Amino acid sequence: MKPIYFLSDAHLGSRALKHGRTQERRLVRFLDSIKDKAGAVYMLGDMFDFWHEYKMVVPKGFTRFLGKVSELTDLGVEVHFFTGNHDIWAYDYLEKECGLIIHRKPLTIELGDKIFYLAHGDGLGDPDPKFKLLRFIFHNRICQILFAALHPRWGVDLGMAWAKHSMQKHMAEEPPRYEGEDKEHLVLFAKDYLRTHPDVNFFVFGHRHIELDLMLSRSTRVMILGDWISQFTYAVFDGERLWMENYIEGETEP
C-alpha cells in the first residue's frame, strides 16, 4: 500500500507568528514532496489558527495551502481534515471547494490490517475546567449561530484576536512537556479506552504540541504528533510500521 501521512497543529494564519508565510510555504513544500506517493493524508486538527465559515465568506489567506491540498485531492489522494479547538467552525467549504474529508469527531479506522484511533485530542480527558467550559461554548449550536450573526469584518477579527492571545500565552510559557505516563491526559485516555477496545493498535493525536511515541502494550502505541510551528513533525504508516519524522528543508524523501 502507499504510505499514509499524519500531521497536525500548523496554526496557519496566526497573528502571533512572525514567520507565518514562511511556515505555510514550508508546509506546502512538504505536501508537494509527498503528493505522488501518498495514499492518504490525515490532518489531525488546528491546521488553522482560526477558521470560521460564513454562508458566503471564509477568512482570507491560506491560498498556497488550500491550493496544494486541492491539488492532492485532484490527484486522487484522500486528504482527511479533523477539526480542532481552533478550527471547529469548518462546515462545507473545504469539502466542496478543496475535496477534503471533514471529521468532527474521533475516528476509528482500519488501515492496512491495523486499527487506528485518530483524534485532535481536545476534550479527551483534559481536566482543566476552564478549557471544558470554553470548548462547550465553542461547540454549542446556539453560540455558533449567534457568532455567525456578526458581520465577518468583526467576527473574523475577533476570532483572530482570540487565537493570537491564546498563542501568545502558549508561547510565553515553558514549552509543552510530556507530563509522564500517569499524568498525560491523552495517554490516560488511551489506556482507559483500550480496556474496552483492546483491538486498537495505534492512538494518534495532535493538540499537545509535544512529540511522543509510547508503547501501551505489546500491540498498542500512542503517538502525539508535535506541531508545524517549530517542530515540523509528522508520522508515516507503510501498512506495517508507524514512525515519526521531522521535515527538513531540501529533503526529497521522508
Secondary structure, 3 states (H helix, E strand, C coil): CCCEEEECCCCECCCCCCCHHHHHHHHHHHHHHHCCCCCEEEECCCCECCCECCCCCCCCCCHHHHHHHHHHHHCCCEEEEECCCCCCECCCHHHHHHCCEEECCCEEEEECCEEEEEECCCCCCCCCHHHHHHHHHHHCHHHHHHHHCCCHHHHHHHHHHHHHHHHHHHHHCCCCCCCCCCCCHHHHHHHHHHHHCCCCCEEEECCCCCEEEEEEECCEEEEEECCCCCCCEEEEECCCCEEEEECCCCCCCC
